[in-house]
């Protein structure tokens, strides 16, 4: 039996009410996981946001965000770009052998595939993709300010390393760029040409930088101008999650992933949407090991309140369909 396997009650004995499952509310703390969750998890989990941890003590993230940050706490005292939110950082956030450390954690928790960040000059990530192509998928971070240089790097990532997505932090590029700024349009056209999704962080960012570039409203124009572009948002879309649901109903290629949110904090509007007409639009993404441990994620996840038929789509099959593997 896998190390993550749990004993579950029969469906008739489950304390999870149908009202909780439909409305997206959580059943009582400590309730046994629903049988449907355990069965879906046994089929394998695809995590759409995993990081390869840096070497012990490496805080290179500060260098990339430093030009945008102004408050002393962020610049000097934070161990994480949003330490005021992520209080108990995973012990695995640093590692001497990152791929091995991540694979061991994935195996302990039934995660069969993970989407990791990669750049052509990132030897560790490239090695992980080449050594474990059945476990790791790559996403190249894109900055529209880099022009053709960034587009070439994205194309190279797809053609040489099998990269499956382009990721972006619109509020974290220099200067910050809203997703509907035309400077992004060559990126979107390249994603369509390469057949890969675009994965922007949307909603108020954790780092203390202005949120305007990540307002969900900008996605409406993106989907209008580029109807072939597949978009999978990251990092919650709050406080505009209800608008995000409206846009997902409107645009067939717009999707949502749950990265950087502990399951107990998944927005209710997103859970309700997944439980009704959006079962094929919402995908699992953690935030391991950057801010959330797998222990925390998989302890809370069964109590999210998804309907039985949603679990396999959320944990695996939606990602398989969208990313084509």
C-alpha positions as YAML, in Angstrom:
chain: A
units: angstrom
residues:
- id: 1
  name: UNK
  ca: [0.00, 0.00, 0.00]
- id: 2
  name: UNK
  ca: [1.40, 3.47, -0.85]
- id: 3
  name: UNK
  ca: [2.63, 5.53, 2.09]
- id: 4
  name: UNK
  ca: [-0.08, 8.11, 1.48]
- id: 5
  name: UNK
  ca: [-2.95, 5.62, 1.41]
- id: 6
  name: UNK
  ca: [-5.69, 6.15, 3.95]
- id: 7
  name: UNK
  ca: [-8.56, 4.12, 5.35]
- id: 8
  name: UNK
  ca: [-11.94, 5.50, 4.36]
- id: 9
  name: UNK
  ca: [-15.48, 4.92, 5.48]
- id: 10
  name: UNK
  ca: [-18.06, 3.55, 3.11]
- id: 11
  name: UNK
  ca: [-20.00, 6.21, 1.18]
- id: 12
  name: UNK
  ca: [-23.11, 5.64, 3.28]
- id: 13
  name: UNK
  ca: [-21.18, 6.18, 6.50]
- id: 14
  name: UNK
  ca: [-19.34, 9.30, 5.33]
- id: 15
  name: UNK
  ca: [-19.94, 12.39, 7.49]
- id: 16
  name: UNK
  ca: [-19.69, 14.56, 4.36]
- id: 17
  name: UNK
  ca: [-23.17, 15.80, 3.50]
- id: 18
  name: UNK
  ca: [-24.32, 16.27, -0.08]
- id: 19
  name: UNK
  ca: [-24.98, 19.92, 0.72]
- id: 20
  name: UNK
  ca: [-21.33, 20.42, 1.61]
- id: 21
  name: UNK
  ca: [-20.20, 18.74, -1.60]
- id: 22
  name: UNK
  ca: [-22.47, 20.80, -3.82]
- id: 23
  name: UNK
  ca: [-22.06, 24.20, -2.22]
- id: 24
  name: UNK
  ca: [-18.30, 24.04, -1.80]
- id: 25
  name: UNK
  ca: [-18.32, 24.26, 1.97]
- id: 26
  name: UNK
  ca: [-16.03, 22.11, 4.06]
- id: 27
  name: UNK
  ca: [-17.29, 19.28, 6.25]
- id: 28
  name: UNK
  ca: [-16.22, 19.09, 9.85]
- id: 29
  name: UNK
  ca: [-12.53, 19.04, 10.61]
- id: 30
  name: UNK
  ca: [-11.14, 15.55, 11.04]
- id: 31
  name: UNK
  ca: [-13.74, 13.84, 8.86]
- id: 32
  name: UNK
  ca: [-12.52, 10.80, 6.95]
- id: 33
  name: UNK
  ca: [-11.65, 11.54, 3.30]
- id: 34
  name: UNK
  ca: [-14.41, 10.60, 0.86]
- id: 35
  name: UNK
  ca: [-13.91, 7.31, -0.95]
- id: 36
  name: UNK
  ca: [-14.03, 9.19, -4.26]
- id: 37
  name: UNK
  ca: [-11.02, 11.31, -3.28]
- id: 38
  name: UNK
  ca: [-8.97, 8.27, -2.29]
- id: 39
  name: UNK
  ca: [-9.87, 6.50, -5.53]
- id: 40
  name: UNK
  ca: [-8.99, 9.50, -7.66]
- id: 41
  name: UNK
  ca: [-5.72, 9.98, -5.83]
- id: 42
  name: UNK
  ca: [-4.84, 6.33, -6.33]
- id: 43
  name: UNK
  ca: [-4.96, 6.95, -10.08]
- id: 44
  name: UNK
  ca: [-2.15, 9.49, -9.77]
- id: 45
  name: UNK
  ca: [-2.02, 13.23, -9.15]
- id: 46
  name: UNK
  ca: [-0.73, 15.86, -11.58]
- id: 47
  name: UNK
  ca: [0.59, 18.96, -9.80]
- id: 48
  name: UNK
  ca: [0.75, 22.02, -12.04]
- id: 49
  name: UNK
  ca: [3.08, 24.04, -9.80]
- id: 50
  name: UNK
  ca: [6.13, 22.51, -8.16]
- id: 51
  name: UNK
  ca: [9.47, 24.19, -7.55]
- id: 52
  name: UNK
  ca: [12.93, 22.69, -7.63]
- id: 53
  name: UNK
  ca: [14.35, 23.96, -4.34]
- id: 54
  name: UNK
  ca: [17.56, 26.01, -4.41]
- id: 55
  name: UNK
  ca: [20.67, 25.23, -2.41]
- id: 56
  name: UNK
  ca: [20.46, 25.88, 1.35]
- id: 57
  name: UNK
  ca: [20.37, 29.61, 2.08]
- id: 58
  name: UNK
  ca: [19.85, 30.67, -1.53]
- id: 59
  name: UNK
  ca: [17.46, 33.66, -1.63]
- id: 60
  name: UNK
  ca: [17.96, 34.64, -5.26]
- id: 61
  name: UNK
  ca: [14.28, 35.58, -5.54]
- id: 62
  name: UNK
  ca: [15.17, 38.85, -3.83]
- id: 63
  name: UNK
  ca: [17.44, 39.84, -6.71]
- id: 64
  name: UNK
  ca: [14.68, 39.39, -9.28]
- id: 65
  name: UNK
  ca: [12.08, 41.32, -7.27]
- id: 66
  name: UNK
  ca: [14.37, 43.89, -5.61]
- id: 67
  name: UNK
  ca: [13.82, 46.64, -8.23]
- id: 68
  name: UNK
  ca: [10.06, 46.43, -7.60]
- id: 69
  name: UNK
  ca: [10.04, 46.25, -3.79]
- id: 70
  name: UNK
  ca: [10.09, 49.29, -1.53]
- id: 71
  name: UNK
  ca: [9.37, 48.15, 2.03]
- id: 72
  name: UNK
  ca: [12.29, 47.19, 4.25]
- id: 73
  name: UNK
  ca: [10.64, 44.03, 5.56]
- id: 74
  name: UNK
  ca: [10.39, 42.51, 2.08]
- id: 75
  name: UNK
  ca: [13.91, 43.59, 1.13]
- id: 76
  name: UNK
  ca: [15.68, 42.48, 4.29]
- id: 77
  name: UNK
  ca: [13.64, 40.23, 6.53]
- id: 78
  name: UNK
  ca: [11.50, 37.96, 4.41]
- id: 79
  name: UNK
  ca: [12.51, 34.35, 3.73]
- id: 80
  name: UNK
  ca: [9.74, 34.16, 1.10]
- id: 81
  name: UNK
  ca: [8.38, 36.83, -1.26]
- id: 82
  name: UNK
  ca: [5.18, 36.82, 0.83]
- id: 83
  name: UNK
  ca: [6.39, 35.75, 4.26]
- id: 84
  name: UNK
  ca: [3.54, 37.64, 5.92]
- id: 85
  name: UNK
  ca: [1.23, 35.01, 4.36]
- id: 86
  name: UNK
  ca: [3.37, 31.87, 4.42]
- id: 87
  name: UNK
  ca: [4.40, 31.45, 8.04]
- id: 88
  name: UNK
  ca: [5.43, 27.79, 8.21]
- id: 89
  name: UNK
  ca: [7.61, 27.21, 5.18]
- id: 90
  name: UNK
  ca: [8.32, 23.58, 4.21]
- id: 91
  name: UNK
  ca: [11.59, 22.11, 5.40]
- id: 92
  name: UNK
  ca: [12.16, 20.89, 1.83]
- id: 93
  name: UNK
  ca: [12.37, 24.42, 0.42]
- id: 94
  name: UNK
  ca: [16.16, 24.00, 0.19]
- id: 95
  name: UNK
  ca: [17.95, 20.90, -1.10]
- id: 96
  name: UNK
  ca: [21.40, 19.83, -2.27]
- id: 97
  name: UNK
  ca: [19.89, 17.51, -4.91]
- id: 98
  name: UNK
  ca: [16.63, 19.24, -5.92]
- id: 99
  name: UNK
  ca: [15.21, 16.68, -8.40]
- id: 100
  name: UNK
  ca: [15.77, 13.81, -6.01]
- id: 101
  name: UNK
  ca: [14.25, 15.68, -3.06]
- id: 102
  name: UNK
  ca: [11.15, 16.60, -5.06]
- id: 103
  name: UNK
  ca: [10.71, 13.11, -6.51]
- id: 104
  name: UNK
  ca: [10.90, 11.55, -3.06]
- id: 105
  name: UNK
  ca: [8.18, 13.90, -1.82]
- id: 106
  name: UNK
  ca: [6.06, 13.24, -4.90]
- id: 107
  name: UNK
  ca: [6.36, 9.49, -4.37]
- id: 108
  name: UNK
  ca: [5.33, 9.79, -0.73]
- id: 109
  name: UNK
  ca: [2.14, 11.58, -1.69]
- id: 110
  name: UNK
  ca: [1.06, 9.93, -4.93]
- id: 111
  name: UNK
  ca: [2.04, 12.77, -7.27]
- id: 112
  name: UNK
  ca: [2.91, 11.17, -10.60]
- id: 113
  name: UNK
  ca: [3.76, 14.28, -12.63]
- id: 114
  name: UNK
  ca: [4.76, 17.84, -11.79]
- id: 115
  name: UNK
  ca: [5.09, 21.05, -13.78]
- id: 116
  name: UNK
  ca: [8.36, 22.79, -12.86]
- id: 117
  name: UNK
  ca: [9.91, 26.08, -13.90]
- id: 118
  name: UNK
  ca: [12.77, 25.80, -16.38]
- id: 119
  name: UNK
  ca: [15.07, 28.08, -18.36]
- id: 120
  name: UNK
  ca: [17.57, 27.08, -21.06]
- id: 121
  name: UNK
  ca: [20.46, 28.10, -18.77]
- id: 122
  name: UNK
  ca: [19.03, 26.35, -15.69]
- id: 123
  name: UNK
  ca: [21.13, 23.20, -15.62]
- id: 124
  name: UNK
  ca: [19.28, 21.67, -12.66]
- id: 125
  name: UNK
  ca: [15.83, 21.98, -14.24]
- id: 126
  name: UNK
  ca: [17.03, 20.88, -17.67]
- id: 127
  name: UNK
  ca: [18.67, 17.83, -16.10]
- id: 128
  name: UNK
  ca: [15.43, 17.00, -14.28]
- id: 129
  name: UNK
  ca: [13.42, 17.17, -17.51]
- id: 130
  name: UNK
  ca: [15.89, 15.04, -19.43]
- id: 131
  name: UNK
  ca: [16.45, 12.47, -16.70]
- id: 132
  name: UNK
  ca: [12.81, 12.10, -15.64]
- id: 133
  name: UNK
  ca: [10.63, 13.03, -18.65]
- id: 134
  name: UNK
  ca: [7.88, 10.78, -17.32]
- id: 135
  name: UNK
  ca: [7.70, 12.73, -14.03]
- id: 136
  name: UNK
  ca: [8.61, 16.36, -14.77]
- id: 137
  name: UNK
  ca: [7.04, 18.78, -17.25]
- id: 138
  name: UNK
  ca: [8.57, 22.19, -17.91]
- id: 139
  name: UNK
  ca: [7.20, 25.75, -17.92]
- id: 140
  name: UNK
  ca: [9.33, 28.65, -19.15]
- id: 141
  name: UNK
  ca: [8.82, 31.99, -17.39]
- id: 142
  name: UNK
  ca: [8.27, 34.76, -19.93]
- id: 143
  name: UNK
  ca: [8.81, 38.52, -19.69]
- id: 144
  name: UNK
  ca: [7.27, 40.54, -22.53]
- id: 145
  name: UNK
  ca: [9.84, 43.28, -21.98]
- id: 146
  name: UNK
  ca: [12.56, 40.96, -23.26]
- id: 147
  name: UNK
  ca: [11.17, 41.03, -26.80]
- id: 148
  name: UNK
  ca: [12.47, 38.54, -29.33]
- id: 149
  name: UNK
  ca: [15.13, 37.28, -26.90]
- id: 150
  name: UNK
  ca: [12.44, 35.93, -24.59]
- id: 151
  name: UNK
  ca: [10.46, 34.47, -27.46]
- id: 152
  name: UNK
  ca: [13.54, 32.61, -28.70]
- id: 153
  name: UNK
  ca: [14.14, 31.22, -25.21]
- id: 154
  name: UNK
  ca: [10.53, 30.02, -25.05]
- id: 155
  name: UNK
  ca: [10.75, 28.40, -28.46]
- id: 156
  name: UNK
  ca: [14.06, 26.77, -27.57]
- id: 157
  name: UNK
  ca: [12.56, 25.39, -24.36]
- id: 158
  name: UNK
  ca: [9.75, 23.73, -26.28]
- id: 159
  name: UNK
  ca: [11.89, 22.41, -29.12]
- id: 160
  name: UNK
  ca: [14.91, 21.22, -27.10]
- id: 161
  name: UNK
  ca: [13.53, 20.37, -23.67]
- id: 162
  name: UNK
  ca: [9.89, 19.52, -24.32]
- id: 163
  name: UNK
  ca: [8.55, 22.47, -22.33]
- id: 164
  name: UNK
  ca: [4.73, 22.36, -22.01]
- id: 165
  name: UNK
  ca: [3.77, 25.91, -20.94]
- id: 166
  name: UNK
  ca: [4.72, 29.58, -20.71]
- id: 167
  name: UNK
  ca: [4.37, 31.03, -17.21]
- id: 168
  name: UNK
  ca: [4.24, 34.67, -16.15]
- id: 169
  name: UNK
  ca: [4.06, 36.99, -13.14]
- id: 170
  name: UNK
  ca: [2.65, 40.16, -14.77]
- id: 171
  name: UNK
  ca: [3.14, 42.22, -11.59]
- id: 172
  name: UNK
  ca: [6.71, 40.95, -11.24]
- id: 173
  name: UNK
  ca: [8.26, 41.88, -14.59]
- id: 174
  name: UNK
  ca: [10.13, 45.18, -14.96]
- id: 175
  name: UNK
  ca: [8.25, 47.29, -15.74]
- id: 176
  name: UNK
  ca: [5.06, 45.46, -14.73]
- id: 177
  name: UNK
  ca: [2.70, 44.77, -17.63]
- id: 178
  name: UNK
  ca: [-1.06, 44.04, -17.47]
- id: 179
  name: UNK
  ca: [-2.00, 40.89, -19.37]
- id: 180
  name: UNK
  ca: [-4.04, 42.90, -21.88]
- id: 181
  name: UNK
  ca: [-1.12, 45.20, -22.72]
- id: 182
  name: UNK
  ca: [-0.29, 44.66, -26.43]
- id: 183
  name: UNK
  ca: [3.34, 44.08, -25.47]
- id: 184
  name: UNK
  ca: [2.20, 40.57, -24.46]
- id: 185
  name: UNK
  ca: [0.62, 39.81, -27.82]
- id: 186
  name: UNK
  ca: [3.78, 38.32, -29.44]
- id: 187
  name: UNK
  ca: [4.00, 35.95, -26.46]
- id: 188
  name: UNK
  ca: [0.42, 34.84, -26.99]
- id: 189
  name: UNK
  ca: [0.94, 34.34, -30.71]
- id: 190
  name: UNK
  ca: [4.06, 32.27, -29.99]
- id: 191
  name: UNK
  ca: [2.17, 30.10, -27.48]
- id: 192
  name: UNK
  ca: [-0.50, 29.42, -30.09]
- id: 193
  name: UNK
  ca: [2.14, 28.60, -32.68]
- id: 194
  name: UNK
  ca: [3.90, 26.22, -30.28]
- id: 195
  name: UNK
  ca: [0.66, 24.67, -29.03]
- id: 196
  name: UNK
  ca: [1.29, 25.41, -25.35]
- id: 197
  name: UNK
  ca: [-0.84, 27.08, -22.64]
- id: 198
  name: UNK
  ca: [-0.11, 30.49, -21.14]
- id: 199
  name: UNK
  ca: [-0.11, 30.45, -17.30]
- id: 200
  name: UNK
  ca: [-0.28, 33.92, -15.74]
- id: 201
  name: UNK
  ca: [-0.51, 34.61, -12.02]
- id: 202
  name: UNK
  ca: [-3.74, 36.56, -11.55]
- id: 203
  name: UNK
  ca: [-5.22, 38.36, -8.58]
- id: 204
  name: UNK
  ca: [-3.57, 40.41, -5.83]
- id: 205
  name: UNK
  ca: [0.07, 39.24, -5.75]
- id: 206
  name: UNK
  ca: [1.69, 37.98, -2.57]
- id: 207
  name: UNK
  ca: [4.82, 40.13, -2.94]
- id: 208
  name: UNK
  ca: [4.25, 43.74, -1.92]
- id: 209
  name: UNK
  ca: [3.96, 45.16, -5.40]
- id: 210
  name: UNK
  ca: [0.94, 46.85, -7.06]
- id: 211
  name: UNK
  ca: [-1.81, 44.46, -8.12]
- id: 212
  name: UNK
  ca: [-3.16, 46.31, -11.17]
- id: 213
  name: UNK
  ca: [-1.23, 44.24, -13.76]
- id: 214
  name: UNK
  ca: [-2.93, 41.08, -12.45]
- id: 215
  name: UNK
  ca: [-6.53, 42.24, -12.47]
- id: 216
  name: UNK
  ca: [-8.66, 39.42, -13.84]
- id: 217
  name: UNK
  ca: [-10.58, 41.84, -16.06]
- id: 218
  name: UNK
  ca: [-7.61, 41.93, -18.45]
- id: 219
  name: UNK
  ca: [-8.19, 38.30, -19.40]
- id: 220
  name: UNK
  ca: [-11.39, 39.24, -21.21]
- id: 221
  name: UNK
  ca: [-9.49, 41.12, -23.91]
- id: 222
  name: UNK
  ca: [-6.78, 38.45, -24.08]
- id: 223
  name: UNK
  ca: [-9.35, 35.74, -24.78]
- id: 224
  name: UNK
  ca: [-11.17, 38.00, -27.26]
- id: 225
  name: UNK
  ca: [-8.05, 38.88, -29.25]
- id: 226
  name: UNK
  ca: [-6.58, 35.37, -29.10]
- id: 227
  name: UNK
  ca: [-9.44, 32.84, -29.06]
- id: 228
  name: UNK
  ca: [-7.04, 29.96, -29.83]
- id: 229
  name: UNK
  ca: [-4.85, 30.72, -26.82]
- id: 230
  name: UNK
  ca: [-5.24, 28.28, -23.93]
- id: 231
  name: UNK
  ca: [-4.94, 30.13, -20.61]
- id: 232
  name: UNK
  ca: [-4.56, 28.48, -17.19]
- id: 233
  name: UNK
  ca: [-4.41, 31.02, -14.37]
- id: 234
  name: UNK
  ca: [-2.33, 30.67, -11.24]
- id: 235
  name: UNK
  ca: [-2.42, 32.08, -7.71]
- id: 236
  name: UNK
  ca: [-6.12, 32.41, -7.04]
- id: 237
  name: UNK
  ca: [-7.52, 35.40, -8.97]
- id: 238
  name: UNK
  ca: [-8.72, 36.90, -5.68]
- id: 239
  name: UNK
  ca: [-10.57, 39.12, -4.97]
- id: 240
  name: UNK
  ca: [-12.03, 38.73, -8.47]
- id: 241
  name: UNK
  ca: [-12.70, 35.00, -8.35]
- id: 242
  name: UNK
  ca: [-16.40, 35.48, -9.14]
- id: 243
  name: UNK
  ca: [-15.46, 37.50, -12.23]
- id: 244
  name: UNK
  ca: [-13.04, 34.71, -13.14]
- id: 245
  name: UNK
  ca: [-15.92, 32.22, -13.04]
- id: 246
  name: UNK
  ca: [-17.96, 34.47, -15.35]
- id: 247
  name: UNK
  ca: [-15.04, 34.65, -17.77]
- id: 248
  name: UNK
  ca: [-14.50, 30.88, -17.72]
- id: 249
  name: UNK
  ca: [-18.16, 30.40, -18.59]
- id: 250
  name: UNK
  ca: [-17.73, 32.89, -21.43]
- id: 251
  name: UNK
  ca: [-14.39, 31.75, -22.88]
- id: 252
  name: UNK
  ca: [-13.88, 28.03, -23.64]
- id: 253
  name: UNK
  ca: [-10.06, 28.11, -23.47]
- id: 254
  name: UNK
  ca: [-9.82, 29.84, -20.08]
- id: 255
  name: UNK
  ca: [-8.99, 27.63, -17.06]
- id: 256
  name: UNK
  ca: [-8.03, 27.95, -13.39]
- id: 257
  name: UNK
  ca: [-5.39, 26.24, -11.26]
- id: 258
  name: UNK
  ca: [-5.24, 26.34, -7.46]
- id: 259
  name: UNK
  ca: [-1.55, 27.19, -6.94]
- id: 260
  name: UNK
  ca: [-0.33, 28.94, -3.78]
- id: 261
  name: UNK
  ca: [-3.62, 28.39, -1.92]
- id: 262
  name: UNK
  ca: [-3.89, 25.92, 0.92]
- id: 263
  name: UNK
  ca: [-6.97, 23.82, 0.11]
- id: 264
  name: UNK
  ca: [-8.89, 25.18, 3.09]
- id: 265
  name: UNK
  ca: [-8.64, 28.60, 1.45]
- id: 266
  name: UNK
  ca: [-9.83, 27.64, -2.05]
- id: 267
  name: UNK
  ca: [-12.34, 30.33, -3.08]
- id: 268
  name: UNK
  ca: [-15.91, 29.13, -2.63]
- id: 269
  name: UNK
  ca: [-16.91, 30.48, -6.05]
- id: 270
  name: UNK
  ca: [-14.29, 28.25, -7.68]
- id: 271
  name: UNK
  ca: [-15.37, 25.13, -5.76]
- id: 272
  name: UNK
  ca: [-19.02, 25.74, -6.62]
- id: 273
  name: UNK
  ca: [-18.12, 26.27, -10.28]
- id: 274
  name: UNK
  ca: [-16.12, 23.02, -10.39]
- id: 275
  name: UNK
  ca: [-19.06, 21.23, -8.80]
- id: 276
  name: UNK
  ca: [-21.48, 22.46, -11.47]
- id: 277
  name: UNK
  ca: [-20.63, 23.55, -15.00]
- id: 278
  name: UNK
  ca: [-16.87, 23.95, -14.52]
- id: 279
  name: UNK
  ca: [-15.72, 20.41, -13.73]
- id: 280
  name: UNK
  ca: [-13.42, 20.46, -16.78]
- id: 281
  name: UNK
  ca: [-11.99, 23.93, -16.06]
- id: 282
  name: UNK
  ca: [-10.33, 23.66, -12.63]
- id: 283
  name: UNK
  ca: [-6.95, 21.95, -12.11]
- id: 284
  name: UNK
  ca: [-4.88, 21.02, -9.08]
- id: 285
  name: UNK
  ca: [-1.70, 22.99, -8.47]
- id: 286
  name: UNK
  ca: [0.11, 23.08, -5.14]
- id: 287
  name: UNK
  ca: [2.96, 25.33, -4.13]
- id: 288
  name: UNK
  ca: [5.50, 22.78, -2.99]
- id: 289
  name: UNK
  ca: [8.09, 23.39, -1.66]
- id: 290
  name: UNK
  ca: [8.06, 27.17, -2.11]
- id: 291
  name: UNK
  ca: [5.31, 27.88, 0.40]
- id: 292
  name: UNK
  ca: [3.18, 24.81, 1.14]
- id: 293
  name: UNK
  ca: [4.14, 21.31, 2.23]
- id: 294
  name: UNK
  ca: [2.54, 18.26, 0.66]
- id: 295
  name: UNK
  ca: [1.57, 17.18, 4.18]
- id: 296
  name: UNK
  ca: [-0.54, 20.31, 4.57]
- id: 297
  name: UNK
  ca: [-1.99, 20.12, 1.07]
- id: 298
  name: UNK
  ca: [-3.06, 16.48, 1.20]
- id: 299
  name: UNK
  ca: [-4.32, 16.74, 4.77]
- id: 300
  name: UNK
  ca: [-6.71, 19.55, 3.81]
- id: 301
  name: UNK
  ca: [-7.56, 18.55, 0.26]
- id: 302
  name: UNK
  ca: [-10.17, 15.82, 1.01]
- id: 303
  name: UNK
  ca: [-12.28, 18.36, 2.90]
- id: 304
  name: UNK
  ca: [-12.58, 20.85, 0.04]
- id: 305
  name: UNK
  ca: [-16.06, 19.59, -0.82]
- id: 306
  name: UNK
  ca: [-15.80, 18.59, -4.47]
- id: 307
  name: UNK
  ca: [-18.44, 16.25, -5.87]
- id: 308
  name: UNK
  ca: [-17.34, 12.65, -6.35]
- id: 309
  name: UNK
  ca: [-17.08, 12.95, -10.13]
- id: 310
  name: UNK
  ca: [-14.96, 16.12, -9.93]
- id: 311
  name: UNK
  ca: [-11.99, 14.60, -8.07]
- id: 312
  name: UNK
  ca: [-10.38, 12.64, -10.95]
- id: 313
  name: UNK
  ca: [-10.75, 15.60, -13.28]
- id: 314
  name: UNK
  ca: [-9.35, 18.05, -10.75]
- id: 315
  name: UNK
  ca: [-6.44, 15.87, -9.65]
- id: 316
  name: UNK
  ca: [-5.39, 14.53, -13.03]
- id: 317
  name: UNK
  ca: [-7.47, 14.32, -16.21]
- id: 318
  name: UNK
  ca: [-8.05, 18.04, -16.78]
- id: 319
  name: UNK
  ca: [-4.29, 18.63, -16.75]
- id: 320
  name: UNK
  ca: [-3.70, 15.65, -19.03]
- id: 321
  name: UNK
  ca: [-6.17, 17.01, -21.56]
- id: 322
  name: UNK
  ca: [-5.07, 20.66, -21.43]
- id: 323
  name: UNK
  ca: [-1.34, 19.94, -21.57]
- id: 324
  name: UNK
  ca: [-1.58, 17.04, -23.98]
- id: 325
  name: UNK
  ca: [0.14, 14.16, -22.21]
...
